[in-house]
Amino acid sequence: MITRLTPQDASFYRLEPSTNPIHIGSLAILRNTEPGSAAAGPALDYDRLVDLVDARLSLVPRYRRKVREIPFALGRPVWVEDSQFDVTYHIRRSALPMPGTDEQLHELVARLASRPLDQTRPLWEMYLIEGLSDGRCAIFTKTHSALVDGDTALEIGHVILDNGPSPRELADDAWLAPREPNEAELLVGALTHLAAQPREAIEVARRASGHAFAVIGAAGRAMDSVVSAVRAATTGAPDSPLNARTSRNRRFDTVRTELEDYRRIRKRFDCSINDVILAVVTGALRNWLLSRGEGLTESTTLRAVVPMSVYVEGADGDQLKPAGEVSSFLIDLPVGEPNPVMRLSHIAHATEANGRHQRGVRARTLVHLAGFAPASLHAMSVRAASTFAEHTFNLVITNAPGPQTPMFIGGARMLEMYPVSPLLRNQASSIGITSYDGRVFYGLNADRDAMADIGVLAASVRDSMEEMLGACV
């Protein structure tokens, strides 16, 4: 099967610089054996993981497809079935020296996230990381942003999760490696497509004459509406150490917090959980800036592009689910405000105002998928963030709800799940947030040189949370 990359898929694929790998990462930490019961053996090992993924690939068919360029650049690249597809090339095994610590895991994830994907093969990798302390293992997955759109193409984490320890059975996959199209067939297909799409033919002609035309758009949006949306964001962001030239190398850190604490603050100050999360992040950024000796006044702000799948509380206030779309807007975070309650108030008013004219990206497929993993929502969030001009924001904060009941991968219970969002151009850090099984997890991805103090920001998230809880008394 041959399908053409969408304009945004093509933009991610073609414009990715060597120093900015644009892949979505996801880190799941699993309870693989009970502490002190090594004789029972692990619930999940490499062979079981390979079998599990192989059995579920029919649910994410793009994971067997690779990108092929059209000869003479006559049109956007296409997805083609990889005739040499080998699942064991994509699923890899790594181990920490036992008993592996969280710090060692974070360093390994940072190194894995720094490596670009092989563009001659399907654009994803998965690592089973063994040797963690207390009978744990981890699965780190990275997928190119061109591959996952969250609607027609989901992240593989959606399909390897189960609601119970016994993996669900699927019908046998009848996939057979097809013959790949040759260059002549790709060229004929592209010319036929251009003949039916005069507007796209004009774009190709412009590129051929040396006038580059970068197509960046929200999934499913017409090109003109996207360009106008980008041009609308013309106000420059404040100067900040969060904006710096980046390298390929990364640092990674995590924070675990309790969802009930956010509900307590939400109830006390009559706001949304999203508002509370942003207020906690704002307080953390304030403390981090102060630790660097940055001069702050009460009017100092940082501008964030906040593409979030909105948390919708059930009638009983206990259930979280994603709304029908991922919304995207710019918000000024009041990092200069010393009072945590005032910070929250400013944010609540700003999000309410933005909610009346924000841009959305559909997430219908995710909403109706039981036991969903939030990695696809984070992928959609990065797409939404890419519609804003580079100079208009200081950082990206992605926020997506996950399942609130225990989930399993190959019989191993998932304990924690962290997003590993990519860094956009000249962004020193990205903050990915997700909830799962009563907790809220922060994944902090950062440039290795520009953010050597990412651990300070992680500690500041915990301090900011305590400050907000103290304001509830």
Secondary structure, DSSP 8 states (H G I E B T S, - for coil): --EE--HHHHHHHHH--TT---EEEEEEEEE-S-TT-GGG--S--HHHHHHHHHHHGGGSGGGGEEEE--GGG-S--EEEE-TT--HHHHEEEEEEEEEE-HHHHHHHHHHHHHS---TTS-SEEEEEEEEESTTEEEEEEEEETTT--SSSS--THHHH-BSSSS----------------HHHHHHHHHHHHHH-HHHHHHHHHHHTT--------TT--HHHHHHHHHH--S-----TTB----S-EEEEEEEEEHHHHHHHHHHHT--HHHHHHHHHHHHHHHHHHHTT----TT--EEEEEEEEEEEE-TTS--EEEEEEEEEEEEEE-TT---HHHHHHHHHHHHHHHTTS-EEEE-HHHHTSTT--THHHHHHHHHHHTTS-GGG-SEEEEEEE--SS--EETTEEEEEEEEE----TTBSEEEEEEEETTEEEEEEEEETTTTTTHHHHHHHHHHHHHHHHHTT-
